[in-house]
């Protein structure tokens, strides 16, 4: 089989996707052109700071009228730190109105665009401003759900989309969750189309332990009432600038064991720690303390996966950092093998949960922490028999599509058979099935 032909004529489920990050360049240009008052400040200042280019807002739509020029400005398809990605994402925020009318239109268009690229089922995440009102959030959510319902009928049910609401990691998540549940009770379209909750954006500083109680509450509610059950989709182990890969792997494990249904990226779980060999990582002492305590508490089990520091050494380090705020960890050969053993342990434990990993190759390559393809975790995930899906994340801004992501997964080392299995299985990993809302047999939209 030729690589280019993989999945041709077959449908894909794209489960990790952000609605506005899916806007194609020509569509974003048009949205901006028709917007009488783009919020230029959001875009121009940080863009100039990071890319050194001054944007003339007066002649913007003339300057970037050609598809090529606009793509160059908008697409983020190079390796760069998160702020560079955000600076480009700000163009979306600046040019769009983000009102119900536009959200309905975007929900339809994105579904159609992705359907043309092979996606027959998509779950899209939407994030509201933290200060938006209940009425504002309600009207936007309803507009998106109605857009999905309309496009589904226009496409005669050949493509379906569902909505996932991104909560704010630093907000009152219980309150935001109540709001989602209230909207679902109020409107049958919202009840049908809203299927999950997401945590995204900066993860540093927001350990999963702070969301443990929340995860448990959602699980409890899902069991009590399956018709409105929701998944929790949790971006974790994607970015870990503030800690070691070992601590970040623990975050992924904790998220899975505490009940997150799908894990966004989970790079730290399987990325080759050799990527950090010879470097010194700075970590808060409280984070290091959590990691050392975990290793001490599970020493016998973890050490079955490879040599790890002795209990005495771990205890001594724990004592030594007690009164420090920060700690510096040199990634020696011993650290690398210890991390590998710990990752193996975590992967085996995660295999025994129902959590699904969402792997997004382009996103990992551009903004994730994978600088070298050979360090990418996907092959290790496959070797360990972990359940995973392949997704586009922000196909509009990354200039990618679902087939391209499968091609990238193949270039990382997955076989065509493995890819076909992932493609099919992804239809079983939808929020409606994972949350218990639909039995597996009713949840398969298309294979
Ligand atoms: Zn994402």
Boltz pocket constraint, residues with backbone or C-beta under 6 A from the ligand:
constraints:
  - pocket:
      binder: B
      contacts: [[A, 16], [A, 17], [A, 18], [A, 200], [A, 235], [A, 264], [A, 393]]
      max_distance: 6.0
